[in-house]
Amino acid sequence: MTQDSCVYLTTSRINRLFRPLRAKCTALAEFVSVSTRKRAAVSVTYSRTTRFASAHVFVDRDVPPLALLQPPEALRSRIHLDRTSMDNLQLSRKIYDVRDAFKNILQASLGSTAVRGHSGPSSLAALCAGIVGENLHDDVEAYQEGLLQMGNDTDEHAAMEFLDDLYEAVPGHYRSFAVTSHAVSYILDVCPHHPTLLTALLDTCLNHALVKESQFILRALFKAAIRSTGQNYTPICPLAHHAHSNYLTTLRDICCSNNKSTICLQLDDYTFAALLIDVLAESGAGSVEAWTSKAVAKLAMQLQTQSFTAFIRLCSGLANSIADAEHQSTRRKSKKIDDIQPDSNAPLKKRLVKWVKSALDRLHSQFSSGDTAVLSADVSDNFNAVVDFLLLAMPLHFRAVQDFSDPSSANLTDAMVCLGTYCLAAPLASSLISSDLESLVKLLHSARAGTETFDTLVSLVFSPTPASPLLDKEPSSQSSTPTPPPESSIPHVGGLQELRRYARALRSHDIFHLEASLWSNALRHVEDILLTSNSLPFMSKPVTAVDLDAIRKELVRRVERAEARCFGARNASRLAVAPVTQPGDAVPSPASTHMFEAREPHRGEEYVWEEMISSWVRKTPVVERMPRPSKRRKVDLDSPSDQSGCRNSLSKSRLRRSQSRDSHPCSDSIPRARRSVSSTSLEVSPTVTAVASDDFDAPLSAGSTSRSLSRSPSKHRRQDELKTLNCTPHGQREAQSRARRISNFATIVADAQMNRIVLHPERKSEERSGSSDRSPQSRKSTAAEAFGDRRYVTVKRTMSRSPVRSLCTADQLSSDDALDLFAYRSSSPSEP
């Protein structure tokens, strides 16, 4: 509709045109409301329970909720069959009466010679007049409500005068745009949204090239098809009915037909998909059933082959619906632990996974079929649409999905990663603006890689269509071009070249974890094929076992090199795998070869190659140990420095253990046995403090039959000993070596053997003589034999004064101390 086709309309003529339309709309609304009340009043009383049959009227009779009523001329022949045919006839008559009144308004406002078909964009004045007409009915209702609030009666004449004033404000040449918009908005506000009425109005608007009005009616028709209204009498989404699997495709053929012979207006597929997505986003609970219905699936299949940009728009709408549903489910999540509900968005995610895979298949077929140097504008538009979808959907999915262990979420992530990797390696990736390319790389960096992440992409590469084989065909025998010499024993497989292109694109942007996952998945895919059929589908003819093994080894090398770059191992250059250069690969430079070594790995994420298991393992922190001192030579045991070294080589832990073994608390009345540094005898001296100190040395024992008891010297003698050690160079070196000494297993065993305590020593001399006195010969230990000519002394004290447990007898111990029982040879003390 253009300005030239419009007719100058006065306000009085506009009122005469709207008078029959208002009457027809009111009659239709009243008829539907009355029939609804009558149907709800009918109840079934011959059953055990009384129930209303209104919710089962159409279900029991298998009438589809979106079925269209035939015109009244076709229904007159069926009125004698049943009561329903009579009701349908009356309803159809009133619906078509409204359609006819609307047609009269269009003919009066547009003229009998109105131009059919879309003649170009409307002017700014026409758009403004249309917006005014859309809101005229709402403005009149608001004016009447204002009169009621002021206490005045709502007079119809006052409302008509207000409407005339509004029309007078619109220029005469543009009132036709306001009249058509006003008529459509009035019908949609007053009449029930029956599918038959909306379809009839849509056909009328398309025939008169009313673009804006056609979109309004199509939007209302989508709402009626998705939302369950009172006229449908069905609790589910009407679009999910099994009889409406072709509803959207049929509606698309009406609105977006590519048949040039038609003279009516044709909407584009992108607008059709956008209106459907907007209604689905507002539908709430019915959107899940609508998205997963067969009608939407068939529409997506048709758009994928005929209008790829509209198909990508549909994928974006589904991604937004999933993100919104995830956000709402998170907010409504119950605080009870036992209240575990299944994921209601799993069907939506499965549907989106299928659509993303089909988009990848379509892009791959388009780039493989034509020359990559000269690509059509449609391919460029499709590529840009896919990149826009990824930039929109990937952040929404990664932010909304919290549990990636869900199979549906993991599959959706894998599908998006495959599509993003293909776009990153596509020839048109260089044409993207820098911000979009950086965003795509950032999203791929944040993606999680698994063992089956690139299964879709690898399967697409290794299972090509006959039109795009991945193996270059061998030259014909009749060709005069000589066969070039083979560059490698591996057959020139086009599939590996394509995989190297993907890996090179990921490597150039430092996405090493996805590169390793790509080669690992390719290796697993090839091994599965070899195990099942022993042949590869991308081969033009069967290959030998040697060639198949060469392909597998090549993939193994690629996997190991990719893992080395991924884990950032420092010893990757020492791997047993030699670098392999294939045709099409750039020669690696030393800087690029050790690039992964220069990268600073994240803390706790450093890996090293383990030769024993031939795999990468997490690197454990290396504990730097102190340098061990050199072993001490055996020197003369008679020297004073040797004696002081033997006495001072005990560690602090051994001193603590020796102190804990002493069951007698120290007191001033109990003397201590100490050995002088210079003398060769043991002497008894009273202790200074009541608590055991570090001056106590554990007894040294070299055998089980006898032992020698040693005590640390007194305080002043110990100072003399330290002075003696510090004054000699050998003593200083020995003290420094003991200070930084690190105990090992051998020294611990030796210390344990020397410091053991024998609770029941055998005293053969005491048993033979029966006296408590010991001879000096019986007090010699086996340590005397071990140390050679070392002289041991006798104890210059009496047994009654000795507190040493190994030299005590049964009659010298107190029976009040339970720990003293360990000093006896048996469990009970002997009688005196």
WOSUL-V449112 format. One record per pair of residues at least 4 apart in sequence whose ideal C-beta (glycine too) atoms are under 8 Angstrom apart, sorted by sequence separation. I is the first residue (numbers start at 1). J is the second residue. D is the distance in whole Angstrom. If there is no record, write none. Layout:
i={I/I}
j={J/J}
d={D/D}
This chain:
i={1/2/9/10/11/12/13/14/15/17/18/19/20/21/22/23/24/25/26/27/28/29/30/31/32/33/34/35/36/37/38/47/53/55/56/57/58/63/70/71/72/75/81/82/83/84/85/86/87/88/89/90/91/92/93/94/95/96/97/98/99/100/101/102/103/104/105/106/107/110/115/122/123/124/125/126/127/128/129/130/131/132/135/136/137/138/139/140/141/142/143/144/145/146/148/154/155/156/157/158/159/160/161/162/163/164/165/166/170/171/174/175/176/177/178/179/180/181/182/183/184/185/186/187/193/194/195/196/197/198/199/200/201/202/203/204/206/210/211/212/213/214/215/216/217/218/219/220/221/222/223/228/234/236/240/246/247/248/249/250/251/252/253/262/267/268/269/270/271/272/273/274/275/276/277/278/279/283/286/287/288/289/292/293/294/295/296/297/298/299/300/301/302/303/304/307/308/309/310/311/312/313/314/315/316/317/318/319/320/321/322/323/324/325/326/327/328/329/342/345/346/347/348/349/350/351/352/353/354/355/356/357/358/359/360/361/362/363/364/365/366/370/371/375/376/377/378/379/380/381/382/383/384/385/386/387/388/389/390/391/392/393/394/395/396/397/405/406/407/408/409/410/411/412/413/414/415/416/417/418/419/420/421/422/425/428/432/433/434/435/436/437/438/439/440/441/442/443/449/454/455/456/457/458/459/460/464/469/475/493/494/495/496/497/498/499/500/501/502/503/504/505/507/511/512/513/514/515/516/517/518/519/520/521/522/523/524/525/526/527/528/529/530/535/539/543/544/545/546/547/548/549/550/551/552/553/554/555/556/557/558/559/560/561/562/563/571/581/588/589/590/591/594/595/601/610/613/635/638/639/640/641/642/643/644/645/650/651/652/653/654/655/656/657/658/666/675/679/689/692/703/713/714/715/716/717/718/719/720/721/722/723/724/727/728/729/730/731/732/733/734/735/736/737/743/744/745/746/747/748/749/750/751/752/763/764/765/766/769/774/775/776/780/782/783/797/798/804/808/809/813/820/824/826/1/9/45/58/70/80/107/122/147/154/170/188/192/193/205/224/236/239/257/267/291/292/303/334/367/370/375/401/404/405/424/432/448/464/492/506/507/543/564/588/601/610/637/650/676/702/713/726/743/766/774/797/802/803/808/815/824/825/44/58/69/79/147/148/191/228/232/238/281/290/370/403/404/423/464/475/506/529/530/581/609/610/635/636/637/664/666/675/701/712/725/726/766/784/802/814/821/824/43/44/53/58/78/79/107/147/228/234/280/283/303/304/334/529/535/536/565/581/609/610/635/675/676/700/701/724/725/783/795/813/43/44/106/122/147/167/170/205/206/228/239/258/303/367/401/429/432/462/475/506/507/529/535/564/608/674/675/699/700/713/743/766/784/799/821/43/44/205/228/239/257/370/404/461/506/579/607/608/673/674/699/725/726/765/799/42/43/75/79/144/187/227/228/256/280/526/607/673/674/699/700/725/765/799/813/42/78/147/167/226/227/255/256/280/300/303/401/564/607/608/673/674/699/763/781/813/40/42/202/205/226/255/256/367/397/401/503/506/536/606/607/672/780/795/800/75/76/225/226/256/366/605/606/671/672/697/765/779/799/40/75/187/224/225/300/534/579/671/672/697/764/810/815/39/144/202/299/329/397/398/503/536/560/671/672/696/697/763/779/808/143/201/202/256/329/366/397/424/502/503/561/670/671/696/779/813/72/75/184/252/255/423/424/560/670/695/806/39/530/561/668/695/776/805/69/140/143/198/202/225/325/326/363/397/499/668/695/810/72/252/325/362/363/420/424/471/472/499/557/573/667/695/810/71/72/184/471/556/557/573/666/810/811/69/70/140/198/199/225/394/471/472/530/558/668/810/61/69/139/140/198/276/322/325/363/393/420/421/470/471/499/557/666/667/695/72/420/470/471/572/573/666/672/71/469/470/526/527/572/665/666/69/184/195/198/322/390/394/526/554/665/666/773/136/139/193/291/321/322/359/417/420/569/570/682/688/772/188/193/248/470/554/568/569/184/188/195/390/523/526/568/682/685/136/180/193/194/195/221/273/291/318/322/359/390/417/565/662/181/185/193/416/464/565/568/181/184/188/417/523/564/180/184/318/319/386/390/421/462/522/523/568/644/659/774/132/269/287/318/413/461/567/575/643/662/413/418/422/523/675/193/277/281/387/414/417/418/421/519/522/523/673/675/677/132/192/194/218/269/270/273/277/280/288/315/318/386/417/461/568/569/571/572/640/659/661/674/675/676/772/132/193/269/272/273/276/414/418/461/567/568/569/570/571/640/658/673/674/675/192/270/274/277/281/414/418/519/520/567/568/569/655/658/672/674/269/270/273/277/281/315/383/410/413/414/519/567/569/658/674/677/129/214/269/273/276/280/314/315/414/415/458/567/655/657/676/677/129/136/268/414/520/652/655/270/277/281/383/493/495/516/519/520/655/674/677/133/273/311/315/404/494/518/654/677/129/133/137/383/387/391/398/457/493/564/761/125/128/129/132/133/136/249/493/516/759/130/133/134/138/248/252/312/515/516/569/650/677/126/129/130/133/134/137/206/245/247/248/311/380/384/391/395/398/491/650/758/125/129/132/133/136/137/206/218/237/240/244/245/246/249/379/387/391/394/398/516/567/757/130/131/134/135/239/240/245/248/249/252/390/512/515/516/569/647/126/130/134/203/214/239/244/248/304/308/380/515/702/707/35/129/133/137/202/215/237/240/242/246/375/391/491/701/702/202/214/222/226/236/237/240/245/249/375/387/390/394/512/513/563/701/211/218/222/226/239/297/304/308/373/512/700/701/704/707/122/209/210/240/292/300/304/353/360/372/496/503/700/701/706/35/207/209/211/215/219/223/227/237/239/288/291/292/356/363/491/699/701/705/207/208/218/222/226/239/288/291/490/698/701/705/206/207/228/304/350/353/357/360/364/493/496/507/699/31/32/206/219/223/227/288/292/349/353/356/360/363/367/491/496/503/698/31/205/206/215/219/223/226/288/291/346/349/352/356/359/363/367/454/458/462/490/491/226/350/357/453/457/461/489/490/346/349/353/356/360/444/31/343/345/349/352/356/363/454/458/462/647/759/226/445/449/453/454/458/462/490/759/760/343/444/445/449/453/647/760/28/109/110/445/451/455/459/474/27/28/109/444/447/449/450/454/458/462/471/473/441/449/453/454/470/471/28/451/452/469/471/24/27/28/109/110/308/312/319/441/444/451/455/109/469/309/313/316/320/330/24/25/309/312/316/319/323/327/451/464/648/706/708/24/105/106/308/312/315/319/322/323/326/462/463/464/647/706/707/105/322/326/462/463/706/708/24/25/309/312/316/320/323/425/429/462/705/706/707/21/24/106/308/312/316/319/323/425/461/644/648/705/105/315/319/322/703/425/702/703/21/422/425/644/701/702/703/20/21/102/421/424/425/504/644/702/102/130/134/424/500/701/21/501/641/700/20/21/421/500/512/640/641/702/708/102/127/421/424/497/500/496/497/645/17/18/497/641/644/648/17/98/122/641/645/649/119/641/648/651/17/116/118/492/17/116/117/490/651/98/116/118/421/641/645/114/115/488/13/114/488/709/360/364/368/487/661/360/368/417/421/654/658/709/99/106/110/369/657/709/9/95/98/102/357/361/368/369/707/9/360/365/368/651/7/95/99/103/650/654/7/95/99/102/106/632/6/7/91/365/6/7/92/96/106/5/6/95/99/632/650/5/630/699/5/629/1/5/5/629/680/682/629/680/681/682/684/1/2/629/680/681/682/683/684/1/626/628/679/682/683/681/682/626/628/2/625/684/1/2/684/2/3/1/3/673/3/673/1/69/68/69/67/68/66/673/671/673/68/672/673/671/670/664/664/663/15/117/116/117/118/15/116/117/118/15/637/637/638/638/11/14/637/663/11/663/11/663/66/66/663/32/14/25/29/10/17/21/25/29/32/9/28/29/8/18/22/26/28/8/14/18/21/25/9/21/25/6/8/9/65/6/18/22/65/6/7/28/65/3/6/9/3/6/66/65/66/58/59/64/1/58/59/66/1/57/58/65/67/56/64/55/66/1/54/55/64/65/55/64/66/36/36/32/1/1/1}
j={5/6/13/14/15/16/17/18/19/21/22/23/24/25/26/27/28/29/30/31/32/33/34/35/36/37/38/39/40/41/42/51/57/59/60/61/62/67/74/75/76/79/85/86/87/88/89/90/91/92/93/94/95/96/97/98/99/100/101/102/103/104/105/106/107/108/109/110/111/114/119/126/127/128/129/130/131/132/133/134/135/136/139/140/141/142/143/144/145/146/147/148/149/150/152/158/159/160/161/162/163/164/165/166/167/168/169/170/174/175/178/179/180/181/182/183/184/185/186/187/188/189/190/191/197/198/199/200/201/202/203/204/205/206/207/208/210/214/215/216/217/218/219/220/221/222/223/224/225/226/227/232/238/240/244/250/251/252/253/254/255/256/257/266/271/272/273/274/275/276/277/278/279/280/281/282/283/287/290/291/292/293/296/297/298/299/300/301/302/303/304/305/306/307/308/311/312/313/314/315/316/317/318/319/320/321/322/323/324/325/326/327/328/329/330/331/332/333/346/349/350/351/352/353/354/355/356/357/358/359/360/361/362/363/364/365/366/367/368/369/370/374/375/379/380/381/382/383/384/385/386/387/388/389/390/391/392/393/394/395/396/397/398/399/400/401/409/410/411/412/413/414/415/416/417/418/419/420/421/422/423/424/425/426/429/432/436/437/438/439/440/441/442/443/444/445/446/447/453/458/459/460/461/462/463/464/468/473/479/497/498/499/500/501/502/503/504/505/506/507/508/509/511/515/516/517/518/519/520/521/522/523/524/525/526/527/528/529/530/531/532/533/534/539/543/547/548/549/550/551/552/553/554/555/556/557/558/559/560/561/562/563/564/565/566/567/575/585/592/593/594/595/598/599/605/614/617/639/642/643/644/645/646/647/648/649/654/655/656/657/658/659/660/661/662/670/679/683/693/696/707/717/718/719/720/721/722/723/724/725/726/727/728/731/732/733/734/735/736/737/738/739/740/741/747/748/749/750/751/752/753/754/755/756/767/768/769/770/773/778/779/780/784/786/787/801/802/808/812/813/817/824/828/830/6/14/50/63/75/85/112/127/152/159/175/193/197/198/210/229/241/244/262/272/296/297/308/339/372/375/380/406/409/410/429/437/453/469/497/511/512/548/569/593/606/615/642/655/681/707/718/731/748/771/779/802/807/808/813/820/829/830/50/64/75/85/153/154/197/234/238/244/287/296/376/409/410/429/470/481/512/535/536/587/615/616/641/642/643/670/672/681/707/718/731/732/772/790/808/820/827/830/50/51/60/65/85/86/114/154/235/241/287/290/310/311/341/536/542/543/572/588/616/617/642/682/683/707/708/731/732/790/802/820/51/52/114/130/155/175/178/213/214/236/247/266/311/375/409/437/440/470/483/514/515/537/543/572/616/682/683/707/708/721/751/774/792/807/829/52/53/214/237/248/266/379/413/470/515/588/616/617/682/683/708/734/735/774/808/52/53/85/89/154/197/237/238/266/290/536/617/683/684/709/710/735/775/809/823/53/89/158/178/237/238/266/267/291/311/314/412/575/618/619/684/685/710/774/792/824/52/54/214/217/238/267/268/379/409/413/515/518/548/618/619/684/792/807/812/88/89/238/239/269/379/618/619/684/685/710/778/792/812/54/89/201/238/239/314/548/593/685/686/711/778/824/829/54/159/217/314/344/412/413/518/551/575/686/687/711/712/778/794/823/159/217/218/272/345/382/413/440/518/519/577/686/687/712/795/829/89/92/201/269/272/440/441/577/687/712/823/57/548/579/686/713/794/823/88/159/162/217/221/244/344/345/382/416/518/687/714/829/92/272/345/382/383/440/444/491/492/519/577/593/687/715/830/92/93/205/492/577/578/594/687/831/832/91/92/162/220/221/247/416/493/494/552/580/690/832/84/92/162/163/221/299/345/348/386/416/443/444/493/494/522/580/689/690/718/96/444/494/495/596/597/690/696/96/494/495/551/552/597/690/691/95/210/221/224/348/416/420/552/580/691/692/799/163/166/220/318/348/349/386/444/447/596/597/709/715/799/216/221/276/498/582/596/597/213/217/224/419/552/555/597/711/714/166/210/223/224/225/251/303/321/348/352/389/420/447/595/692/212/216/224/447/495/596/599/213/216/220/449/555/596/213/217/351/352/419/423/454/495/555/556/601/677/692/807/166/303/321/352/447/495/601/609/677/696/448/453/457/558/710/229/313/317/423/450/453/454/457/555/558/559/709/711/713/169/229/231/255/306/307/310/314/317/325/352/355/423/454/498/605/606/608/609/677/696/698/711/712/713/809/170/231/307/310/311/314/452/456/499/605/606/607/608/609/678/696/711/712/713/231/309/313/316/320/453/457/558/559/606/607/608/694/697/711/713/309/310/313/317/321/355/423/450/453/454/559/607/609/698/714/717/170/255/310/314/317/321/355/356/455/456/499/608/696/698/717/718/171/178/310/456/562/694/697/313/320/324/426/536/538/559/562/563/698/717/720/177/317/355/359/448/538/562/698/721/174/178/182/428/432/436/443/502/538/609/806/171/174/175/178/179/182/295/539/562/805/177/180/181/185/295/299/359/562/563/616/697/724/174/177/178/181/182/185/254/293/295/296/359/428/432/439/443/446/539/698/806/174/178/181/182/185/186/255/267/286/289/293/294/295/298/428/436/440/443/447/565/616/806/180/181/184/185/289/290/295/298/299/302/440/562/565/566/619/697/177/181/185/254/265/290/295/299/355/359/431/566/753/758/87/181/185/189/254/267/289/292/294/298/427/443/543/753/754/255/267/275/279/289/290/293/298/302/428/440/443/447/565/566/616/754/265/272/276/280/293/351/358/362/427/566/754/755/758/761/177/264/265/295/347/355/359/408/415/427/551/558/755/756/761/91/263/265/267/271/275/279/283/293/295/344/347/348/412/419/547/755/757/761/264/265/275/279/283/296/345/348/547/755/758/762/264/265/286/362/408/411/415/418/422/551/554/565/757/90/91/265/278/282/286/347/351/408/412/415/419/422/426/550/555/562/757/91/265/266/275/279/283/286/348/351/406/409/412/416/419/423/427/514/518/522/550/551/287/411/418/514/518/522/550/551/408/411/415/418/422/506/94/406/408/412/415/419/426/517/521/525/710/822/290/509/513/517/518/522/526/554/823/824/408/509/510/514/518/712/825/94/175/176/511/517/521/525/540/94/95/176/511/514/516/517/521/525/529/538/540/509/517/521/522/538/539/97/520/521/538/540/94/97/98/179/180/378/382/389/511/514/521/525/180/540/381/385/388/392/402/97/98/382/385/389/392/396/400/524/537/721/779/781/98/179/180/382/386/389/393/396/397/400/536/537/538/721/780/781/180/397/401/537/538/781/783/100/101/385/388/392/396/399/501/505/538/781/782/783/98/101/183/385/389/393/396/400/502/538/721/725/782/183/393/397/400/781/504/781/782/101/502/505/724/781/782/783/101/102/183/502/505/506/585/725/783/184/212/216/506/582/783/104/584/724/783/104/105/505/584/596/724/725/786/792/187/212/506/509/582/585/582/583/731/104/105/584/728/731/735/105/187/211/730/734/738/209/731/738/741/108/207/209/583/109/208/209/582/743/191/209/211/514/734/738/208/209/582/108/209/583/804/456/460/464/583/757/457/465/514/518/751/755/806/197/204/208/467/755/807/108/194/197/201/456/460/467/468/806/109/460/465/468/751/108/196/200/204/751/755/109/197/201/204/208/734/109/110/194/468/110/111/196/200/210/110/111/200/204/737/755/111/737/806/113/737/110/114/115/740/791/793/741/792/793/794/796/114/115/742/793/794/795/796/797/115/740/742/793/796/797/796/797/742/744/119/742/801/119/120/802/122/123/122/125/795/126/797/126/194/195/196/195/196/195/802/801/803/199/803/804/803/803/803/805/805/160/263/263/264/265/163/264/265/266/164/787/788/789/790/164/167/790/817/167/819/168/820/224/225/822/192/175/186/190/172/179/183/187/191/194/172/191/192/172/182/186/190/192/173/179/183/186/190/175/187/191/173/175/176/232/174/186/190/233/175/176/197/234/173/176/179/174/177/238/238/239/232/233/238/176/233/234/241/177/233/234/241/243/233/241/233/244/180/233/234/243/244/235/244/247/230/231/231/208/209/210}
d={6/7/5/7/7/7/6/6/6/7/6/7/6/6/6/6/6/6/6/6/6/6/6/6/6/7/6/6/6/6/7/7/6/8/5/7/8/6/4/7/7/7/5/8/7/6/6/7/6/6/6/7/6/6/6/7/7/6/7/6/6/7/7/7/6/6/6/6/7/4/6/4/7/6/6/6/7/7/7/7/7/7/6/7/7/6/6/7/6/6/7/7/6/6/7/8/7/6/7/7/6/6/7/7/7/6/7/8/6/7/7/6/7/6/6/6/7/6/6/7/6/6/6/5/7/7/6/6/6/6/7/7/6/6/6/7/8/6/7/7/6/6/6/7/6/7/7/7/6/6/5/6/6/6/8/5/6/6/7/7/6/5/5/7/5/7/6/6/6/7/6/6/7/6/6/7/6/4/6/6/6/6/7/7/6/6/6/7/6/6/6/7/6/5/7/7/6/7/7/7/7/7/7/6/6/6/6/7/6/6/6/6/6/6/6/7/6/6/8/6/6/6/6/6/7/7/6/6/6/6/7/6/6/6/6/6/6/6/6/6/7/7/8/5/7/6/6/6/6/6/7/7/6/6/7/6/6/6/5/7/7/6/6/6/6/6/8/7/6/6/6/6/6/6/6/6/7/6/6/7/6/6/6/6/7/7/5/7/6/6/6/6/6/6/7/6/7/7/5/5/6/6/6/6/5/8/5/7/5/7/6/6/6/7/7/6/6/7/7/6/6/7/7/6/6/6/6/7/6/6/6/6/6/6/6/6/6/7/6/6/6/6/6/7/5/4/7/6/6/7/7/6/6/7/6/7/7/6/6/6/6/6/6/7/6/6/8/6/5/7/6/6/6/7/5/7/7/7/7/7/6/6/6/7/6/6/5/7/7/7/6/6/6/7/7/7/8/8/6/5/7/4/7/7/7/6/7/6/6/6/6/6/7/7/7/6/6/6/6/6/6/6/7/6/5/7/6/6/6/6/6/6/6/6/6/6/6/7/8/5/7/8/5/7/6/6/7/7/5/8/7/8/7/8/7/6/6/4/5/8/6/6/5/7/5/7/8/6/4/6/8/6/6/6/6/8/7/4/6/6/6/8/6/7/6/5/8/6/8/4/7/6/6/5/5/6/5/6/7/7/5/6/6/7/6/6/5/8/6/7/5/8/7/8/7/5/7/6/6/6/5/7/7/6/7/7/6/6/5/6/7/7/8/6/8/7/8/6/7/7/8/8/4/7/4/6/7/6/7/6/7/7/6/6/8/6/4/5/8/5/6/8/5/6/5/4/8/6/6/7/8/8/6/5/6/5/7/7/7/7/7/8/7/5/7/8/8/8/8/6/5/5/6/7/6/8/4/8/5/7/8/7/6/5/5/7/7/4/7/7/8/6/6/6/8/7/6/7/8/5/6/4/7/8/6/7/7/7/4/6/5/6/6/6/7/7/7/6/8/7/7/7/6/5/8/8/6/6/6/7/7/8/8/5/5/6/6/7/6/6/8/7/7/6/8/7/5/7/6/6/8/7/6/5/5/6/6/8/7/8/6/7/6/6/7/5/6/7/8/8/5/7/7/7/6/7/6/8/7/6/7/6/6/5/5/8/4/5/6/6/4/7/7/5/4/7/7/5/6/8/7/6/7/6/8/6/7/5/6/5/8/7/6/8/6/7/7/5/5/7/4/8/6/6/7/5/6/5/7/7/7/6/6/7/7/8/7/6/7/7/6/6/7/7/6/7/7/5/7/4/8/6/6/7/6/8/5/5/6/5/5/6/7/8/7/6/7/7/7/7/8/4/5/6/5/7/7/6/7/8/6/7/5/7/8/7/5/6/5/7/8/8/8/6/5/8/4/6/7/6/6/7/7/5/6/6/7/8/7/7/8/4/8/6/4/8/6/7/6/7/7/7/7/5/6/5/7/6/7/6/5/4/7/6/7/5/8/6/7/4/6/7/7/7/6/7/8/7/6/5/7/7/6/7/8/5/8/7/7/6/6/7/6/6/7/8/7/5/7/7/5/7/8/7/7/8/5/8/5/8/6/6/7/6/7/7/6/6/6/7/8/7/7/7/7/6/7/8/5/5/7/6/7/7/5/8/8/4/5/6/6/6/8/4/6/6/7/7/6/7/7/7/5/6/6/4/7/5/8/7/6/6/5/6/5/8/6/7/7/7/7/6/8/6/7/7/7/6/7/6/6/6/6/8/5/7/6/6/8/8/6/6/7/7/4/7/7/8/7/7/6/7/5/8/8/6/7/7/6/8/4/8/6/6/6/8/4/7/8/8/7/5/6/8/6/6/8/6/8/6/5/7/6/6/6/6/8/7/5/4/4/5/7/7/5/6/7/6/6/8/5/5/3/6/5/7/7/8/8/5/3/6/3/6/6/6/7/4/5/8/7/7/7/7/6/7/8/7/7/6/8/8/7/8/7/8/8/7/6/8/7/6/8/5/7/5/8/7/8/7/7/8/7/7/6/7/8/6/5/4/3/7/5/6/6/8/7/6/8/6/7/8/7/5/6/5/8/8/4/8/5/7/5/8/5/7/7/5/5/7/7/8/6/4/7/3/7/5/8/8/5/7/7/6/8/5/7/6/8/7/7/5/5/8/4/7/5/7/7/4/5/8/4/7/5/8/6/7/5/8/7/5/8/8/8/8/8/8/7/6/7/6/7/6/7/7/4/8/7/5/5/5/7/6/5/6/4/8/8/7/7/8/6/6/8/7/6/7/7/4/8/8/6/7/7/7/8/7/7/7/6/6/6/5/4/6/6/7/7/7/8/5/5/6/6/6/8/6/7/5/7/5/6/8/4/5/7/6/7/8/7/7/8/5/6/7/8/8/4/8/7/7/6/7/7/8/4/8/7/5/5/6/7/5/6/8/7/8/8/5/7/7/8/5/8/6/4/5/7/8/6/7/5/7/6/4/8/7/6/6/5/6/6/7/7/7/7/7/7/7/5/7/8/6/7/6/4/5/4/5/6/6/7/8/7/8/7/8/8/6/6/8/5/6/6/8/6/6/6/6/8/7/8/7/8/5/7/7/8/8/7/8/8/6/6/4/7/5/8/6/8/6/6/8/5/8/6/7/6/5/6/7/5/5/8/5/5/5/5/7/5/7/7/7/8/8/5/8/7/4/4/8/6/6/7/6/7/7/6/7/4/5/7/7/7/4/5/7/5/6/5/4/7/8/4/6/7/7/7/7/5/7/7/6/5/8/8/8/8/7/6/7/7/6/7/6/8/8/8/8/5/6/7/4/5/7/4/6/7/8/8/8/5/5/7/6/5/6/6/4/8/7/4/7/5/6/8/7/5/7/7/7/6/8/4/6/8/8/5/8/6/7/8/5/8/6/8/6/7/7/5/8/7/5/7/6/5/5/8/5/7/6/5/7/7/7/6/8/6/3/4/7/4/7/7/5/7/5/7/6/6/5/8/8/6/4/8/6/8/7/7/7/8/8/8/7/7/6/7/6/7/7/7/5/6/7/8/7/7/8/6/7/8/8/7/7/6/6/7/8/5/6/7/6/5/6/7/6/7/8/5/7/6/7/8/7/6/8/7/6/6/7/7/7/8/6/7/7/7/8/8/6/7/6/8/6/6/7/8/7/7/6/7/7/7/7/6/6/8/8/8/6/6/6/6/7/8/6/7/6/7/7/4/8/7/5/4/6/7/6/6/5/7/6/5/8/7/7/8/7/7/5/7/7/8/6/8/7/7/7/8/6/8/8/7/5/6/5/5/6/6/6/6/8/4/8/8/7/6/8/5/7/5/6/5/7/7/6/8/7/8/6/8/6/8/6/7/7/8/8/8/8/7/8/8/7/7/8/8/8/6/4/7/5/5/7/7/8/6/8/6/7/5/6/8/8/7/5/4/7/5/8/7/6/7/7/5/7/7/7/4/6/6/7/5/4/6/7/8/6/8/5/7/7/6/8/7/6/6/6/8/7/5/6/5/8/8/7/7/7/6/7/7/4/5/7/5/6/8/6/4/7/8/8/8/8/6/8/5/6/4/6/7/7/5/4/7/7/7/8/7/5/6/7/7/5/6/6/8/8/5/6/5/7/6/8/4/8/7/6/6/6/7/7/7/5/6}
